[in-house]
Amino acid sequence: MSADVDLDFGNRKDILDVIKHIPAIRETKTKRVRHNSGVYVQPLPVDPITGYSNILFKDADDRGYFKLDFLNVALYKRIKNPEHYERLLATEPQWDRFGDREFVTKISHISNYCTEIAYAMPDTIPRLAMFIAAIRPAKKHLLGRAWSDIAETIWDAPEDGSYSFKQSHAVAYAMLITLHMNIIVEEEKQALLDFADKGN
């Protein structure tokens, strides 16, 4: 069984404080350390000193344990309420803003890819998801190609095991990016209104 579930929170500590969990561990070149976001909510062997899993997360996965990744996404703190969230998601992003370097540097997950995204200019969630997958090491060779060419192999798992994104992850990140774009645009408009009010 291979499980890979990410759950986003404004503050992951809020949920971890109320559920019983065991932190996952990963291996660096020199030691075993706590996984940045992975936890188990089912019983598995625990290191009595650290309280962390006693099994590396990749080995635990092979043994049928189910790791959850609880991720901090600070962007969610800028959402006022469920209605605000729904309105942001329903708003068509200003796709042409991908050509604005200053704007792109403010967006999570793509701020370091201003040149690449300005060239690609994705204009839909599926294309943005393909772009997000194409900036991962296993798929970088697809950057700069036509969308139809990218679509042919972008979701194929790399044979050499190099780092890539699954389609579900890429689509989730694309949705988050468009949400962030809409928040930035909304905040820009509010700043202009505030500036105009000060002038009166």
C-alpha positions, 0 to 999 in steps of 0.5 A: 500500500502506498499512501500520501495524504496532505492536510493543510492547516493555518497552524498545524499545532492546533490539530496536533494538540487535540489528536493522539499521534506519533511523529514520523521519522526520516533519514538524513545522511548522518542520522534519523530525524523527525519528519517535517510534517508526517504523523501517524494516528494509528499505533506503531512501534515508538522510540521510548526516548523521543516518542517518535516512530521507531520505523522510517516512514518509507519502511512504515509505508511498506508495512501498511502504516498510513502516514498523514502530512499535516502542513502549515499553510499560513495563507489560510490565516488571511481568509476571513471566513468560509464565505470569503474562502468560497468567494476567492475560489469562485473568482477567475484568477487574473492569469495575465499577472503571471507576466508580472515579475513583482506579482509572481514573487509574492505567490507561494510555491512559484515565487522563484520561477518568475521567468519560467511561468512568464514563458509558460503563461498557464491560463487554467487550473490543469495547465497550472498543475502541469507547470507545477509538476514540470518544475520538479526535477524529474520533469524539468525537461518538459519546461518550454514545450507546448501544453499538448506535449507536456500533457503526454507524459507529465503524470507518468511516474519517473522510472529512475525514482527522481522527485516528481509530483502526482497529479492530485498534489499538483492540482491541489497546489494549483488551487492554492496558488490561484487562491493566493493570487486572488487574495493578493489582488483583493488586498491590492484593491483594498490598499487603493481604496484605503489610499483614496480614503486618506486623500479625502 
